[in-house]
């Protein structure tokens, strides 16, 4: 890797903590410690690494109502060609 960013060769990678409260939906926090992208120009190059360093997590959504409330929700409809 370039730009002073060390090559990831081992260690924690995907971390997930799941619990349940009074609702039927799990309460889940996740993190990809070395981020999603290898491209230094991508906004996802070190985003989750910074979260990890700051002891913060990403909220995961498993139930329909939680997914619908996501500020990042994007719906893509795929139709089969006939």
N, C-alpha and C positions, 0 to 999 in steps of 0.2 A: 504494500500500500504506500501511497505517497503523502506528502504534506504533513509528515510527523505523526500520522495515524498508524499505530502498530498493527501488524497482521494478526488476525484472530486465529489461533490454532487449537485452543482448548479452553475449557472452563465453562461456567454457566452461560447458557445462551437464551433459551426461552424459559421464562419463569411465570408461573400462574398460581395465584392464591384464590381459592374459592370457598365461600361460606354461604350460609342460608340465614335469612331473617324470618320474619313472620309471613312473608309472601311466598309464593310458589316458585319464584324466579331466583336463581342463584345470584349472589353478589360476587362478582369476579373482577380481579385486577390482574393484568398481564404485562409482560415486558420482554422485548427482544433486546438484550443488553448491548449488542453490537450494532443495532439499528438495521434497517431493511435494505438500504442501498449501498453499493460499492462505489457509486459515482459521486465524487466530491461536490459536484454542482447540483445534486439532487437535494431537495429539502428534507429527504429522509436519510441522508448520509450519516448524520450523527444525532438525530432528534431523540431517539429512545436512549442512546448512550448518555445524553445530557439528563434525561429523566432519571436514569439509573444512578448517575452521580449525585443527583439531588434527592435521592430516596423517594422518588415519585413514581406513580404507576399509570397505566392506561386502563380505563374502564372498559371491560368487555361486556357485550350485550348478547344475551341468549334468548330472552323472551320477546315476543312481538311488540309489546307495549314499550319496552326499553329500546328496542331497535328503532321504532318509529320516532322516539324522542331524540335520537342522536343528531347533533348539529352537523355531522358529516355525512348523513344519509344521502345516498344517490341511488335512484332506482333505474335500472337498465332492463328494458324488455327485449328479449331475444326471441325472434320468430323463426321457425323452421321454413326453409324455402320449399315450395311444392312444385 
